Amino acid sequence: MSHTAGRDGISFKDKYKQCNPLGCGGFGTVYGGVRIEDKLPVAIKYVKRENITALQKDRFGGGIPLEIAVLQKCQNITGVVRMLDWYELATAFVIVMERPERCQDLFDYITCHGRIAEGLAKNFFKQIVVTVIACAWKGILHRDIKDENVVIDLQTGRVKLIDFGCAIFFRGNNVPLTHFEGTPLYSPPEWIMFSRYDGLQAAVWSLGILLYDMVCGDVPFHSEREIVWKGSLSWPFYVSAHAMLTRTYAVRAAVQKLRLTFENNWV
């Protein structure tokens, strides 16, 4: 494989060692790896050119995938995975990101430990909400918030949002979105019924699914039909949260207000 020079003029193969695959999704394949000079653990994501639907102009006048442009804008957000480098190859773009030595995504964490105690779930969830709000302030929607896209640093308890392959820039002008890129079981009912949705309200719905998953050990819906037609959710006795899975999006909790509620009880 031919590697072109990265931003600092050093080729990918001279700077990083690629190791075993970590996962594969619709937009790319992710490998573990290390930075050669200091053995820093990294995650290496390949995004095939054939899977890139739009390019964003960079400061040099070239075209880069939207995911890279989004990560560049999010670099000062603590709860977003940090991009260390990116490279352009003949058939793909390569994104090199930070990866804690001891980490686990939330899906695997729940699979291993079962439902998360409400206090710990609140800790994780607050970090995620703060991150989603910070992204929104920068005009960014992640659009695929789910347990597999949240990574926990097992040493520090910090969580980070990863995989911005579905992310977009938005103006916050309440113009409905008519294209959904995320995971179907996290999609809001208004998308399924009307093929349109408000980006921030859809994010709140996805956060509600994620919260339910954390404190109950599984997602509340297992088909798009259930999302639309299932009656009110029966929250277990040990859960005091309920606000974000309101089917009527106009009265659903606003993402900007979620953070304030942590000073009281739940959301």
LUMLUM-177825 format. One line per 5 residues: their letters; for each residue x, y, z of N, C-alpha, C. Coordinates in nm, 2 decimals. Each point is the difference from the previous one (the first is absolute). Example, Ala and Ser with C-alpha at 12.3 -4.5 7.8 and 13.67 -1.06 7.14 Angstrom:
% residues 2
as) 1.32:-0.57:0.78:-0.09:0.12:0.00:0.09:0.12:0.00 ~ -0.04:0.11:-0.07:0.09:0.11:0.00:-0.08:0.11:0.08 $
//
This chain:
% residues 267
mshta) 0.09:-0.12:0.00:-0.09:0.12:0.00:0.09:0.12:0.00 ~ -0.04:0.10:-0.08:0.08:0.12:-0.01:-0.06:0.11:0.09 ~ 0.08:0.05:0.09:-0.04:0.10:0.10:0.05:0.14:-0.05 ~ -0.09:0.09:0.00:0.05:0.14:-0.03:0.03:0.07:0.13 ~ 0.07:0.11:-0.01:0.04:0.07:0.12:-0.12:0.06:0.07 $
grdgi) 0.01:0.00:0.14:-0.10:0.06:0.08:0.02:0.15:0.01 ~ -0.07:0.06:0.09:0.01:0.15:0.02:0.14:0.05:0.03 ~ 0.07:-0.09:0.07:0.14:0.05:0.04:0.11:-0.05:-0.09 ~ -0.04:-0.06:-0.11:0.09:-0.05:-0.10:0.06:-0.13:0.03 ~ -0.04:-0.07:0.11:0.05:-0.13:0.03:-0.10:-0.10:-0.04 $
sfkdk) 0.04:-0.11:-0.07:-0.10:-0.09:-0.05:-0.06:-0.08:0.11 ~ -0.12:-0.06:-0.02:-0.07:-0.07:0.10:0.08:-0.12:0.05 ~ 0.06:-0.08:-0.09:0.07:-0.12:0.03:0.13:0.03:0.08 ~ 0.05:0.12:-0.01:0.12:0.04:0.07:-0.03:0.05:0.14 ~ -0.13:0.04:0.02:-0.03:0.05:0.13:-0.08:-0.09:0.09 $
ykqcn) -0.08:-0.09:-0.06:-0.09:-0.09:0.08:0.02:-0.15:-0.04 ~ -0.02:-0.08:0.10:-0.01:-0.15:-0.03:-0.14:-0.04:0.02 ~ -0.05:-0.07:-0.11:-0.14:-0.04:0.01:-0.01:-0.15:0.05 ~ -0.10:-0.02:0.09:-0.01:-0.13:0.07:-0.13:-0.07:-0.04 ~ -0.06:-0.06:0.09:-0.12:-0.08:-0.02:-0.13:0.09:-0.02 $
plgcg) -0.09:-0.05:-0.08:-0.13:0.07:-0.02:-0.08:0.01:0.12 ~ -0.06:0.12:0.03:-0.09:0.02:0.11:-0.15:-0.01:-0.03 ~ -0.03:0.03:-0.12:-0.14:0.00:-0.04:-0.02:0.05:-0.15 ~ -0.11:-0.03:-0.05:-0.03:0.04:-0.14:-0.15:0.05:-0.01 ~ -0.02:0.11:-0.06:-0.13:0.06:-0.02:-0.03:0.03:-0.14 $
gfgtv) -0.11:0.07:-0.02:-0.04:0.03:-0.14:0.09:0.10:-0.06 ~ 0.07:0.08:0.08:0.08:0.11:-0.06:0.15:-0.03:0.00 ~ 0.04:-0.10:0.08:0.14:-0.03:0.00:0.04:-0.11:0.10 ~ 0.13:-0.04:-0.01:0.05:-0.10:0.09:0.10:0.06:0.10 ~ 0.00:-0.04:0.12:0.09:0.06:0.10:0.09:-0.10:0.06 $
yggvr) 0.13:0.03:0.00:0.11:-0.08:0.05:0.06:0.06:0.13 ~ 0.05:-0.09:0.08:0.09:0.05:0.11:0.14:0.03:-0.06 ~ 0.07:0.07:0.08:0.14:0.03:-0.05:0.08:0.08:0.10 ~ 0.12:0.03:-0.03:0.09:0.08:0.09:0.07:0.11:-0.08 ~ 0.03:0.11:0.06:0.09:0.10:-0.06:0.14:-0.05:0.03 $
iedkl) 0.08:-0.01:-0.11:0.13:-0.07:0.01:0.09:0.07:0.10 ~ 0.01:0.14:0.00:0.10:0.07:0.08:-0.02:-0.01:0.15 ~ -0.12:-0.02:0.04:-0.02:-0.01:0.15:-0.10:-0.11:0.04 ~ -0.03:-0.09:-0.09:-0.09:-0.11:0.03:-0.14:0.04:0.05 ~ -0.04:0.12:-0.03:-0.14:0.04:0.04:-0.10:-0.08:-0.07 $
pvaik) -0.10:-0.06:0.07:-0.11:-0.08:-0.06:-0.09:0.10:-0.08 ~ -0.04:-0.05:-0.12:-0.08:0.08:-0.09:-0.11:-0.09:-0.06 ~ -0.10:0.07:-0.05:-0.10:-0.07:-0.09:0.02:0.05:-0.14 ~ 0.00:-0.09:-0.10:0.02:0.04:-0.14:-0.12:-0.04:-0.08 ~ -0.06:0.10:-0.05:-0.13:-0.02:-0.08:0.03:0.03:-0.15 $
yvkre) -0.04:-0.10:-0.08:0.00:0.01:-0.14:-0.14:0.03:-0.06 ~ -0.01:0.11:-0.07:-0.12:0.03:-0.07:0.02:-0.01:-0.15 ~ -0.07:-0.10:-0.06:0.02:-0.02:-0.14:-0.06:0.12:-0.08 ~ 0.07:0.04:-0.11:-0.05:0.11:-0.08:-0.14:-0.03:-0.05 ~ -0.03:-0.13:-0.03:-0.13:-0.03:-0.06:-0.11:0.02:0.10 $
nital) 0.03:0.01:0.13:-0.10:0.02:0.10:-0.02:0.15:0.04 ~ 0.08:0.08:-0.06:0.00:0.15:0.03:-0.10:0.06:-0.09 ~ -0.11:0.06:0.05:-0.10:0.07:-0.08:0.02:0.14:-0.02 ~ 0.08:0.07:0.09:0.02:0.14:-0.01:0.14:0.03:0.05 ~ 0.07:0.10:-0.06:0.13:0.05:0.04:-0.02:0.14:0.04 $
qkdrf) 0.08:0.04:0.10:0.00:0.13:0.06:0.14:0.07:-0.04 ~ -0.01:0.12:-0.04:0.13:0.07:-0.03:0.08:0.02:0.12 ~ 0.13:-0.03:0.00:0.09:0.03:0.11:0.07:0.13:-0.02 ~ 0.09:0.04:0.09:0.07:0.13:-0.01:0.10:0.01:-0.11 ~ 0.03:-0.12:-0.06:0.09:0.00:-0.11:-0.07:0.00:-0.14 $
gggip) -0.13:0.00:0.01:-0.08:0.00:-0.13:-0.03:-0.14:-0.05 ~ 0.04:-0.10:0.07:-0.03:-0.14:-0.04:-0.13:-0.04:0.06 ~ -0.04:-0.13:-0.03:-0.13:-0.05:0.05:0.03:-0.11:0.10 ~ -0.06:0.01:0.12:0.01:-0.10:0.10:-0.14:-0.06:0.04 ~ 0.00:-0.12:0.05:-0.13:-0.05:0.05:-0.06:0.08:0.11 $
leiav) -0.13:0.01:0.00:-0.07:0.08:0.10:0.04:-0.04:0.14 ~ 0.02:-0.13:0.02:0.04:-0.05:0.13:0.13:0.06:0.05 ~ 0.09:0.02:-0.09:0.13:0.07:0.04:-0.03:0.14:0.03 ~ -0.08:0.07:-0.08:-0.03:0.14:0.03:-0.07:0.02:0.13 ~ -0.09:-0.09:0.03:-0.07:0.01:0.13:0.10:-0.02:0.12 $
lqkcq) 0.08:-0.10:-0.01:0.10:-0.03:0.11:0.09:0.12:0.02 ~ 0.04:0.06:-0.11:0.09:0.12:0.01:-0.07:0.11:0.08 ~ -0.13:0.01:-0.02:-0.07:0.11:0.07:-0.03:-0.04:0.15 ~ 0.01:-0.13:0.03:-0.04:-0.05:0.14:0.13:-0.02:0.08 ~ 0.11:0.03:-0.04:0.12:-0.04:0.07:0.02:0.06:0.14 $
nitgv) -0.07:0.11:0.03:0.01:0.05:0.14:-0.12:-0.04:0.08 ~ -0.08:-0.09:-0.04:-0.11:-0.06:0.08:0.05:-0.12:0.07 ~ 0.01:0.00:0.13:0.05:-0.10:0.08:-0.06:-0.14:-0.02 ~ -0.13:0.00:-0.02:-0.07:-0.13:-0.02:0.00:-0.05:-0.14 ~ 0.07:0.06:-0.09:0.01:-0.06:-0.14:0.14:-0.06:-0.02 $
vrmld) 0.00:-0.12:-0.06:0.13:-0.06:-0.03:0.09:0.09:-0.08 ~ 0.12:0.01:0.04:0.10:0.09:-0.06:0.06:-0.06:-0.12 ~ 0.00:0.07:-0.11:0.06:-0.04:-0.12:0.15:0.05:0.00 ~ 0.09:-0.10:-0.02:0.14:0.03:0.01:0.06:0.04:-0.14 ~ -0.04:-0.07:-0.10:0.05:0.01:-0.13:-0.11:-0.04:-0.10 $
wyela) 0.02:0.04:-0.13:-0.08:-0.07:-0.11:0.09:0.00:-0.12 ~ -0.03:-0.10:-0.08:0.08:-0.02:-0.12:-0.09:-0.03:-0.12 ~ 0.04:0.03:-0.12:-0.07:-0.02:-0.12:0.07:-0.11:-0.08 ~ -0.07:-0.11:-0.02:0.06:-0.11:-0.08:-0.07:0.00:-0.14 ~ 0.05:-0.09:-0.08:-0.06:-0.01:-0.14:-0.15:-0.04:0.01 $
tafvi) -0.03:-0.10:0.09:-0.13:-0.05:0.00:-0.08:0.03:0.13 ~ 0.06:0.07:0.09:-0.06:0.03:0.13:0.06:0.12:0.07 ~ -0.07:0.05:0.10:0.05:0.09:0.10:0.03:-0.08:0.13 ~ 0.11:0.04:0.07:0.03:-0.06:0.12:-0.01:0.10:0.11 ~ -0.07:-0.03:0.11:-0.02:0.09:0.11:0.07:-0.07:0.12 $
vmerp) 0.09:0.07:0.06:0.07:-0.06:0.12:-0.05:0.08:0.13 ~ -0.05:-0.08:0.09:-0.06:0.06:0.12:0.06:-0.06:0.13 ~ -0.02:0.08:0.11:0.04:-0.05:0.13:-0.07:-0.13:0.04 ~ 0.06:-0.08:0.08:-0.06:-0.12:0.05:0.06:-0.03:0.14 ~ -0.08:0.01:0.11:0.06:-0.03:0.13:0.05:-0.14:0.01 $
ercqd) 0.10:-0.03:0.08:0.06:-0.13:0.01:-0.11:-0.10:0.05 ~ -0.08:0.04:0.10:-0.10:-0.09:0.05:-0.14:0.07:-0.03 ~ -0.06:-0.05:-0.10:-0.13:0.06:-0.04:-0.10:-0.10:-0.05 ~ -0.13:0.03:0.00:-0.10:-0.09:-0.04:-0.12:0.09:-0.05 ~ -0.06:-0.04:-0.11:-0.12:0.07:-0.04:-0.12:-0.03:0.09 $
lfdyi) -0.09:0.08:0.01:-0.12:-0.01:0.09:-0.08:-0.13:-0.03 ~ -0.01:-0.04:-0.12:-0.07:-0.12:-0.04:0.07:-0.12:0.07 ~ 0.13:-0.01:-0.02:0.08:-0.11:0.06:-0.01:0.00:0.15 ~ 0.01:0.13:0.06:-0.01:0.01:0.14:-0.13:-0.05:0.06 ~ -0.11:0.03:-0.06:-0.13:-0.04:0.04:-0.01:-0.16:-0.02 $
tchgr) 0.05:-0.05:-0.11:0.00:-0.14:-0.02:0.08:-0.08:0.11 ~ 0.11:0.06:0.04:0.08:-0.06:0.11:-0.06:0.01:0.14 ~ -0.05:0.12:0.03:-0.04:0.03:0.14:-0.15:0.01:0.02 ~ -0.08:-0.01:-0.11:-0.15:0.02:0.02:-0.03:0.14:0.02 ~ -0.13:0.03:0.04:-0.04:0.13:0.02:0.09:0.08:0.09 $
iaegl) 0.01:0.13:-0.02:0.09:0.08:0.07:-0.07:0.07:0.12 ~ 0.06:0.00:0.12:-0.07:0.06:0.11:-0.03:0.14:-0.03 ~ -0.11:0.05:0.05:-0.05:0.14:-0.04:0.10:0.11:0.03 ~ 0.08:-0.01:0.11:0.10:0.10:0.03:0.11:0.01:-0.11 ~ 0.05:-0.12:-0.03:0.10:0.00:-0.11:-0.05:0.04:-0.13 $
aknff) -0.12:-0.05:-0.03:-0.07:0.03:-0.13:-0.01:0.15:-0.01 ~ -0.04:0.07:0.11:-0.02:0.14:0.00:0.14:0.07:-0.03 ~ 0.10:-0.05:0.06:0.14:0.05:-0.03:0.03:0.00:-0.14 ~ -0.01:-0.12:-0.06:0.03:-0.02:-0.14:-0.09:0.09:-0.09 ~ -0.13:0.00:0.03:-0.10:0.06:-0.08:0.02:0.16:0.00 $
kqivv) 0.03:0.05:0.12:0.03:0.14:0.01:0.11:0.04:-0.10 ~ 0.11:-0.08:0.00:0.11:0.03:-0.09:-0.04:0.00:-0.14 ~ -0.09:-0.09:-0.04:-0.04:-0.02:-0.14:-0.09:0.12:-0.04 ~ -0.09:0.04:0.09:-0.09:0.12:-0.02:0.08:0.12:-0.02 ~ 0.10:0.03:0.09:0.09:0.12:-0.01:0.07:0.00:-0.14 $
tviac) 0.04:-0.12:-0.04:0.07:-0.01:-0.13:-0.09:0.03:-0.12 ~ -0.12:-0.05:0.01:-0.10:0.02:-0.11:-0.04:0.15:-0.01 ~ -0.01:0.06:0.12:-0.03:0.15:0.00:0.11:0.08:-0.05 ~ 0.13:-0.04:0.03:0.12:0.07:-0.05:0.00:-0.01:-0.15 ~ -0.03:-0.12:-0.05:0.00:-0.02:-0.15:-0.10:0.09:-0.06 $
awkgi) -0.12:0.01:0.06:-0.11:0.08:-0.05:0.04:0.14:-0.01 ~ 0.07:0.05:0.10:0.04:0.14:0.00:0.10:0.03:-0.11 ~ 0.07:-0.10:-0.05:0.09:0.01:-0.11:-0.07:-0.03:-0.14 ~ -0.13:-0.02:0.01:-0.08:-0.03:-0.12:0.02:-0.14:-0.05 ~ 0.02:-0.10:0.09:0.02:-0.13:-0.04:-0.10:-0.10:0.06 $
lhrdi) -0.06:-0.08:-0.09:-0.08:-0.11:0.05:0.07:-0.13:-0.02 ~ 0.01:-0.09:0.10:0.07:-0.13:-0.01:-0.09:-0.09:-0.09 ~ -0.13:-0.01:0.03:-0.10:-0.08:-0.07:0.01:-0.15:0.01 ~ 0.09:-0.05:0.08:0.01:-0.14:0.03:0.04:-0.03:0.14 ~ -0.07:0.06:0.09:0.03:-0.02:0.15:-0.06:-0.13:0.04 $
kdenv) 0.09:-0.09:0.04:-0.04:-0.13:0.05:0.12:-0.06:0.09 ~ -0.03:-0.11:0.06:0.10:-0.06:0.09:0.13:-0.04:-0.07 ~ -0.01:-0.04:-0.12:0.13:-0.04:-0.07:0.09:0.12:-0.03 ~ -0.06:0.12:0.00:0.07:0.12:-0.03:0.04:0.09:0.12 ~ 0.00:-0.07:0.11:0.05:0.06:0.13:0.11:-0.08:0.05 $
vidlq) 0.12:0.05:0.02:0.11:-0.07:0.06:0.03:0.04:0.14 ~ 0.02:-0.10:0.09:0.03:0.03:0.14:0.15:-0.02:0.02 ~ 0.06:0.09:0.06:0.14:-0.02:0.05:-0.01:-0.06:0.14 ~ 0.03:-0.13:0.00:-0.02:-0.08:0.12:0.09:0.04:0.12 ~ 0.10:0.08:-0.03:0.09:0.05:0.11:-0.05:0.13:0.06 $
tgrvk) -0.06:0.08:-0.08:-0.05:0.14:0.05:-0.15:0.01:0.02 ~ -0.07:-0.09:-0.07:-0.15:0.02:0.00:-0.05:0.10:-0.10 ~ 0.09:0.06:-0.08:-0.04:0.10:-0.10:-0.06:-0.07:-0.12 ~ -0.10:0.06:-0.06:-0.06:-0.06:-0.12:0.02:0.10:-0.11 ~ 0.01:-0.06:-0.12:0.01:0.09:-0.12:-0.09:-0.06:-0.11 $
lidfg) -0.05:0.10:-0.08:-0.08:-0.03:-0.12:0.09:-0.03:-0.12 ~ -0.02:-0.11:-0.07:0.08:-0.03:-0.11:-0.08:-0.02:-0.12 ~ 0.06:-0.03:-0.11:-0.06:-0.03:-0.13:-0.09:0.11:-0.05 ~ 0.06:0.10:-0.06:-0.08:0.11:-0.05:-0.03:-0.01:-0.15 ~ -0.01:-0.13:-0.05:-0.02:-0.03:-0.14:-0.14:0.05:-0.05 $
caiff) -0.09:0.01:0.09:-0.14:0.05:-0.04:-0.02:0.14:0.04 ~ 0.10:0.07:0.05:-0.02:0.14:0.05:-0.01:0.10:-0.12 ~ -0.07:0.11:0.04:-0.02:0.10:-0.10:0.02:0.14:0.07 ~ 0.02:0.10:-0.08:-0.01:0.14:0.05:-0.14:0.05:-0.02 ~ -0.05:0.07:0.10:-0.14:0.05:-0.01:0.00:0.15:0.05 $
rgnnv) -0.10:0.07:-0.05:-0.01:0.15:0.04:-0.09:0.02:0.11 ~ -0.07:-0.10:0.05:-0.09:0.03:0.12:-0.12:0.08:-0.04 ~ -0.05:0.00:-0.12:-0.11:0.08:-0.05:-0.13:-0.07:0.00 ~ -0.01:-0.12:0.06:-0.12:-0.07:0.01:-0.05:-0.06:-0.13 ~ 0.09:0.00:-0.10:-0.04:-0.06:-0.13:0.00:-0.16:0.02 $
plthf) -0.11:-0.07:-0.03:0.00:-0.14:0.02:0.10:-0.07:-0.09 ~ 0.06:-0.11:0.05:0.09:-0.08:-0.07:-0.08:-0.11:-0.07 ~ 0.04:-0.04:-0.12:-0.08:-0.10:-0.07:0.09:-0.12:-0.04 ~ 0.12:-0.01:0.06:0.08:-0.12:-0.03:0.06:-0.05:0.14 ~ -0.02:-0.13:0.02:0.04:-0.05:0.13:0.12:-0.10:-0.02 $
egtpl) 0.10:0.02:0.07:0.12:-0.08:-0.02:0.03:-0.10:0.12 ~ -0.07:0.02:0.11:0.04:-0.07:0.12:-0.05:-0.14:0.01 ~ -0.01:-0.05:0.12:-0.04:-0.14:0.03:-0.15:0.00:0.02 ~ -0.07:-0.09:-0.08:-0.15:0.00:0.00:-0.06:-0.01:0.14 ~ 0.05:-0.08:0.09:-0.06:-0.02:0.13:0.01:0.12:0.09 $
ysppe) 0.08:0.10:-0.04:0.02:0.12:0.07:-0.07:0.12:-0.07 ~ -0.07:-0.03:-0.11:-0.07:0.11:-0.08:-0.13:0.04:0.07 ~ -0.03:0.13:-0.01:-0.13:0.05:0.06:-0.12:-0.04:-0.08 ~ -0.11:-0.01:0.07:-0.13:-0.04:-0.07:-0.04:0.09:-0.12 ~ 0.03:0.13:0.02:-0.04:0.10:-0.11:0.08:-0.03:-0.13 $
wimfs) 0.12:-0.06:0.01:0.07:-0.04:-0.12:-0.07:-0.12:-0.07 ~ -0.03:-0.09:0.08:-0.07:-0.12:-0.05:-0.13:0.03:-0.06 ~ -0.08:0.09:0.06:-0.13:0.03:-0.05:-0.01:0.10:-0.11 ~ 0.09:0.10:0.01:-0.01:0.11:-0.10:0.13:0.03:-0.08 ~ 0.10:-0.08:0.02:0.13:0.01:-0.08:0.06:0.14:0.01 $
rydgl) -0.02:0.06:0.12:0.06:0.13:0.03:0.02:0.01:0.15 ~ 0.09:0.08:0.04:0.02:0.02:0.15:0.09:0.12:0.03 ~ -0.02:0.05:0.12:0.09:0.11:0.05:0.13:-0.07:0.06 ~ 0.11:0.05:-0.05:0.13:-0.06:0.04:0.02:-0.01:0.15 ~ -0.02:0.11:0.07:0.02:0.00:0.15:-0.10:-0.08:0.07 $
qaavw) -0.13:0.00:-0.04:-0.10:-0.08:0.06:0.03:-0.15:-0.02 ~ 0.05:-0.03:-0.12:0.04:-0.14:-0.02:0.11:-0.04:0.09 ~ 0.10:0.09:0.02:0.11:-0.03:0.09:-0.05:-0.03:0.14 ~ -0.10:0.08:0.05:-0.06:-0.02:0.13:-0.06:-0.14:0.01 ~ -0.08:-0.04:-0.11:-0.06:-0.13:0.00:0.11:-0.11:0.01 $
slgil) 0.11:0.01:-0.08:0.11:-0.09:0.00:0.06:-0.01:0.14 ~ 0.02:0.12:0.07:0.05:0.00:0.13:-0.09:-0.08:0.10 ~ -0.13:0.02:-0.02:-0.10:-0.08:0.08:0.02:-0.15:-0.02 ~ 0.01:-0.04:-0.12:0.03:-0.14:-0.03:0.12:-0.05:0.07 ~ 0.11:0.08:-0.01:0.13:-0.03:0.06:-0.01:-0.01:0.15 $
lydmv) -0.07:0.09:0.06:-0.02:0.00:0.15:-0.08:-0.12:0.04 ~ -0.11:-0.04:-0.07:-0.07:-0.12:0.03:0.09:-0.12:-0.01 ~ 0.08:-0.01:-0.10:0.09:-0.11:-0.02:0.09:-0.01:0.12 ~ 0.06:0.11:0.05:0.09:0.00:0.11:-0.06:-0.05:0.12 ~ -0.12:0.05:0.04:-0.05:-0.03:0.13:-0.09:-0.13:0.00 $
cgdvp) -0.04:-0.04:-0.12:-0.08:-0.13:-0.01:0.07:-0.11:-0.06 ~ 0.11:0.02:-0.06:0.08:-0.11:-0.06:-0.03:-0.03:-0.14 ~ -0.10:0.07:-0.06:-0.03:-0.03:-0.14:-0.08:0.12:-0.05 ~ -0.01:0.01:-0.14:-0.07:0.11:-0.06:-0.15:-0.03:0.02 ~ -0.09:0.10:0.00:-0.14:-0.02:0.03:-0.08:-0.05:-0.12 $
fhser) 0.05:0.02:-0.12:-0.07:-0.04:-0.12:0.09:-0.09:-0.09 ~ -0.06:-0.10:-0.06:0.08:-0.09:-0.08:-0.05:0.00:-0.15 ~ -0.08:0.09:-0.04:-0.04:0.02:-0.14:-0.06:0.14:-0.02 ~ 0.00:0.04:-0.12:-0.06:0.13:-0.03:-0.15:0.00:0.03 ~ -0.06:-0.11:-0.01:-0.15:-0.01:0.03:-0.02:0.03:0.15 $
eivwk) 0.09:-0.06:0.08:-0.01:0.03:0.15:0.02:0.14:0.03 ~ 0.09:0.07:-0.07:0.03:0.14:0.03:-0.13:0.08:-0.02 ~ -0.08:-0.03:-0.10:-0.11:0.08:-0.04:-0.13:-0.05:0.09 ~ -0.01:-0.13:0.01:-0.13:-0.05:0.05:0.00:-0.05:0.15 ~ 0.12:-0.02:0.05:0.00:-0.05:0.14:-0.05:0.10:0.10 $
gslsw) -0.08:-0.04:0.09:-0.05:0.09:0.10:0.10:0.07:0.09 ~ -0.04:0.07:0.10:0.09:0.07:0.09:0.10:-0.11:0.06 ~ 0.12:0.04:0.01:0.10:-0.09:0.06:-0.02:-0.02:0.14 ~ 0.02:-0.12:0.05:-0.01:-0.03:0.14:0.14:0.00:0.06 ~ 0.03:0.11:0.07:0.14:0.01:0.05:0.01:-0.08:0.13 $
pfyvs) 0.10:-0.08:0.02:0.02:-0.08:0.12:0.00:0.09:0.12 ~ -0.03:-0.06:0.12:-0.01:0.08:0.12:0.13:0.07:0.04 ~ 0.11:-0.05:-0.05:0.13:0.06:0.04:0.04:0.11:-0.09 ~ -0.08:0.04:-0.09:0.03:0.11:-0.10:-0.10:0.11:0.03 ~ 0.06:0.12:0.01:-0.08:0.12:0.03:-0.01:0.10:-0.12 $
ahaml) 0.06:-0.04:-0.12:0.00:0.08:-0.11:-0.11:-0.04:-0.10 ~ -0.05:0.10:-0.08:-0.11:-0.03:-0.09:-0.02:0.10:-0.11 ~ 0.07:0.12:0.01:-0.04:0.12:-0.08:0.03:0.00:-0.15 ~ 0.10:-0.08:-0.04:0.05:0.02:-0.14:-0.07:-0.08:-0.11 ~ -0.07:-0.11:0.04:-0.06:-0.09:-0.09:-0.15:0.04:-0.03 $
trtya) -0.03:0.12:0.00:-0.14:0.05:-0.03:-0.01:0.00:-0.15 ~ -0.11:-0.07:-0.05:-0.01:-0.02:-0.15:-0.03:0.13:-0.07 ~ -0.07:0.09:0.07:-0.03:0.13:-0.06:0.12:0.09:0.01 ~ 0.07:0.02:-0.11:0.13:0.06:0.00:-0.01:0.15:0.05 ~ -0.11:0.06:-0.02:-0.02:0.15:0.03:0.01:0.02:0.15 $
vraav) -0.04:-0.11:0.08:0.01:0.02:0.15:0.11:-0.08:0.06 ~ 0.08:-0.06:-0.08:0.12:-0.08:0.05:0.10:0.10:0.06 ~ 0.07:-0.05:0.10:0.09:0.08:0.08:0.11:0.06:-0.10 ~ 0.03:0.13:0.01:0.10:0.06:-0.08:0.14:-0.03:0.04 ~ 0.08:-0.03:-0.09:0.14:-0.05:0.03:0.07:0.11:0.08 $
qklrl) -0.02:0.13:-0.03:0.07:0.10:0.08:-0.04:0.01:0.14 ~ -0.12:-0.06:0.04:-0.05:0.01:0.14:0.04:-0.12:0.08 ~ 0.05:-0.11:-0.07:0.02:-0.12:0.07:0.11:0.01:0.11 ~ 0.10:0.08:-0.03:0.11:0.01:0.10:-0.04:0.07:0.13 ~ -0.10:0.09:-0.01:-0.04:0.07:0.12:-0.07:-0.10:0.10 $
tfenn) -0.06:-0.10:-0.05:-0.08:-0.09:0.09:0.09:-0.09:0.08 ~ 0.13:-0.01:-0.03:0.09:-0.08:0.08:0.02:0.06:0.14 ~ -0.02:0.13:0.02:0.01:0.06:0.13:-0.11:-0.04:0.09 ~ -0.11:-0.05:-0.06:-0.12:-0.04:0.08:0.00:-0.15:0.02 ~ -0.08:-0.07:-0.09:0.00:-0.15:0.01:0.06:-0.06:-0.13 $
wv) -0.10:-0.05:-0.08:0.05:-0.06:-0.12:-0.05:0.09:-0.11 ~ -0.03:-0.06:-0.12:-0.04:0.08:-0.12:-0.14:-0.04:-0.03 $
//
